[in-house]
Amino acid sequence: MAVPKLVHYHAPKTRSFGTRWLLEELGSPPHELKVLNMKKGEHKTAEFLAINPMGKVPTLTADGVPVTEVGAIAIFLADLFPEAGLAPTLEDPARGTYLRWIIFNHADVEPAIMDKARNIEPGGMPASALCYGTYDDTVNGIVTALSHGPYILGERFSAADVVLGGAVRWLTMFKLLPDKPEFKSYVERLTSRPAFQRAFEQDEALARQLAS
Ligand SMILES: N[C@@H](CCC(=O)N[C@@H](CS)C(=O)NCC(=O)O)C(=O)O
């Protein structure tokens, strides 16, 4: 299969960091990095909005076809480079668990945490009608995802750890998750990975460059 031409539209210190980290975990396959300076509004130009009408990063294009949303980009890239072993194949029984927790990040974790961070009350809407139920249910969901540790798929690190684990990292950093030893040790495990550290150093350097 021919690998498409990949362009990663990125801004440092954003959710797009996870895509940089994943690319490092995948062995840094050929791709073009286009850094958008958000302070200058480069993510809201007509040219970029034509690619991603949300004007958000990460955004990936593959032979010009946009792929947006952290989880979709992760699934796409991990499947595109199967030799890295970060995505269970369609036949692998672990595939369902893998997809489940990647989507859980978007469908449950992000809205639950954002509502909590902004002090948004359910407003008369019952938990049964909310996509995430309650904040506590969602936290329990993350605990369940990690219960076979050290990684979401047990011994096997996968792109699901980059997505959900990446979220757990920044949510614990901003104290949006309860202080749980299993979250702390998981984040330590992820951030000590050489690929994480390479991506982190690159991202910090990029942030300094844009700030100067
Ligand atoms: N649902 C999107 C969220 C992406 C997102 O919100 N990115 C932020 C940076 S962390 C952004 O680009 N913000 C710029 C803006 O909206 O102006 C995803 O999962 O990729």
The ligand as a Gaussian input file, in Angstrom:
#p B3LYP/6-31G(d) Opt

LIG

0 1
 N      -12.106000      18.067000      19.070000
 C      -10.799000      18.501000      18.667000
 C      -10.320000      19.552000      19.647000
 C       -9.073000      20.248000      19.163000
 C       -8.851000      21.546000      19.897000
 O       -9.727000      22.059000      20.600000
 N       -7.674000      22.129000      19.688000
 C       -7.396000      23.406000      20.286000
 C       -5.986000      23.419000      20.869000
 S       -5.866000      22.350000      22.270000
 C       -7.403000      24.492000      19.198000
 O       -6.979000      24.238000      18.091000
 N       -7.872000      25.670000      19.546000
 C       -7.841000      26.787000      18.660000
 C       -9.162000      27.458000      18.514000
 O      -10.188000      26.799000      18.586000
 O       -9.150000      28.662000      18.262000
 C       -9.825000      17.321000      18.605000
 O      -10.026000      16.328000      19.285000
 O       -8.861000      17.378000      17.835000

